[in-house]
Structures are given as structure tokens and as C-alpha cells.
Amino acid sequence: MIKQCLLMFVFLVAISGNTAWSAAIGVEQAVKNVKKQYSGKVLKAEKIKSKGPKVFKVKLLLPGGRVKNVFVDGATGQVFEP
């Protein structure tokens, strides 16, 4: 019984760890997601240092010369504005 519980525990830990890593995106994917929604040139992209969830800040130069900052959720890849 103890052996079965231990195996189940190891299995659950392995599954939860894999899910967390597969859901996370990097800065390159964040930039790709932004380019799908906005036209313009990416000036800068970086991970924001915070104690909360991973978020990327992407600075764009839009047509017409306006600069715009958008953000990307590091877990889902969703692009959002402040």
C-alpha cells in the first residue's frame, strides 16, 4: 500500500511539473504573439521582474511614429494593454 501511494505521488508530481513547463512561453514567443496583433516594429522585449506571474513587456514603434507598450502573459501567451 505504501509503495502504491509513493508511486502515485511521484506520478502526480511529474505531471504537474510537466504541465507548468509546457504552458510557459519565452520572450521570442511573446514577440511573435504581439506581431500577430499589431503592425509596426518591435523596439524592445523583456521579462518584467516581479514577484507575481511571468509577464513580458514589448515596446513597439507603430506606423505614424507612435510608441506603444503592450504586455504578454508568460503562462498563456495572451497579449494585453495596461
N, C-alpha and C positions, 0 to 999 in steps of 0.2 A: 504494500500500500504506500509506504513512504517513497519507494522508488518511482511509482507511478506519479505521485504528486510532484516529485522533483523533476521528472521528465516533462510534465505539463507546465511547470513553472518556467523551465528553460525554453520550451516551445513558445510560450506567451511572450517572454522577454525578447526572443529572437524576432517574432512577428512584429511587435511594437517598435523595435529598433529599426527594422527594415522599412516600415511604413513612414516613420519620421524622416528618414534619409531620402526616400524616393519622392516625397512631397516637396522637399526644399528645392529652390532654384538658385542659380548663381547670377552674377552680375550680367553675364553675356545673355542669358535667357531673359532677364529683366529688360535689357535694352531691346531685344527682339520684340517683346510684348509691347513696349512703348511705340516702336516703329510701326507696328500694325495699326495703332490707333491715331498716331499723329504724323503729319508730314513735317519735314524740317531736319535739321542736323543735330545730332547728339553732341553736346559740348563736353559733358562730364557725367559719369555714372559712378556711384559709390554706395557702399553699405553704410547705413546710418548707425552710429554707435549708440546703443540704448540697452536698457535692462529688459525691455519688453521683447516682443517678437521681431524677427529679422525683417527689416524694411530697406529698400534701395531708393535713393534719390537720383533722379535723372534730370539733367538740365538740358533743355532744348533751345535751339535757335529756330524760331518759326519763320515761315515766309513773311516778308514785310519787316523783318528785323527785330521782332519782339522775342524776349527771352521768357521761357516758361519752365517752372519746376513741377514735375509730377513724381509720384511715388509708386512703388511696386511692392506688394505684399510678398515677402520672401518664401512663404509657405504655399500660397495658392497661385502666385503669378499675376494676380489681379492688379490692374493699373488704376490709381485713384489720384484725385487732386486734393490739396489741403482745404 
